[in-house]
Amino acid sequence: MAAPARDLPAVATTRDAPPRRGPRDVPRFLLLCLLALLFLAPMYWMITTSIKPETDVISTPTQWFPARPTLENYREVLTSPDGNILRWMWNSFFVATVYTVLHVALCALTAYPLARMRFPGRDAIFWFILGSLMIPGVITLIPSYLMMIRFDWINSFHSLIWPGLAGAFGVFLLRQFFMGLPKELEEAARLDGANSLQVLWHVILPLSIPSLVTLAVFAFMGSWNNFIWPTFVITDLDKLTLPVGVNTFSQRYVTEYGKLMASTAIASIPVLIAYLLAQRYLIAGLSTTGMKE
């Protein structure tokens, strides 16, 4: 005879129920709404400015809502003979994609032995890599620039891809995730005759998709938004990346903020799409990455 519903464990019925909200949660929600408005305010200002005529942008008092919305700024940015924003966007996409793939692969190959193998000096190597996070990036600008001159990589996409591939943060992120994976799976693969690379490819990486996607999103956004280093090594107008190209565009139209905001909004679209597509993996990767030694 089936047990009556009232005999079901109380924990099973209450665990699936949504948490109760009460008056004590109101201040927390108000604080979260205020923080959300603060973070969204620059994006709102960018979008509304980009769809205003230039006379409305510089008018006094400030117009918080566009009275005469128009897409003229976007049309002029995309068709302006002074800049090739579509070419710059393709350059940024190509460089960011190649950099992301190579960066994730190199970090995975470095993190795996540091997490799953035992050899003399392993911890010292890891702490040395981790210590490189303390070095400000601007300190390495001049040495890296001299290396690019020596390699004859100035005005080449090689100078945008290779210098930053070895990332300590990526190694740290993947190592911590690899350490949390069950050792029994790796031992079973080795009993079947798999070597280290086969274990990494067939066992470790398929189980590490959230952390790999998280690192890939960070790497793509970092390369896409990079401004200082491309300014040093790229001077050819057709090889500029999008942030540097937008900056040259703003210098030509220094008082036309509508066009500047329109070009900035176009530049933020690919990163926003990448984040939305990988949001589920981002949350899973960050929440399951262990912080233990």
Secondary structure, DSSP 8 states (H G I E B T S, - for coil): ----GGGS-HHHHHHSS-----GGGHHHHHHHHHHHHHHHHHHHHHHHHHTS-HHHHS-SS--SS-SS--SHHHHHHHH-TT--HHHHHHHHHHHHHHHHHHHHHHHHHHHHHHHH---TTHHHHHHHHHHGGGS-GGGGHHHHHHHHHHHT-TTSTHHHHSTT---HHHHHHHHHHHHTS-HHHHHHHHHTT--HHHHIIIIIHHHTHHHHHHHHHHHHHHHHH--HHHHHH---GGG--HHHHHHHHHHHTTT-HHHHHHHHHHHHHHHHHHHHHTHHHHHHHHHH-----
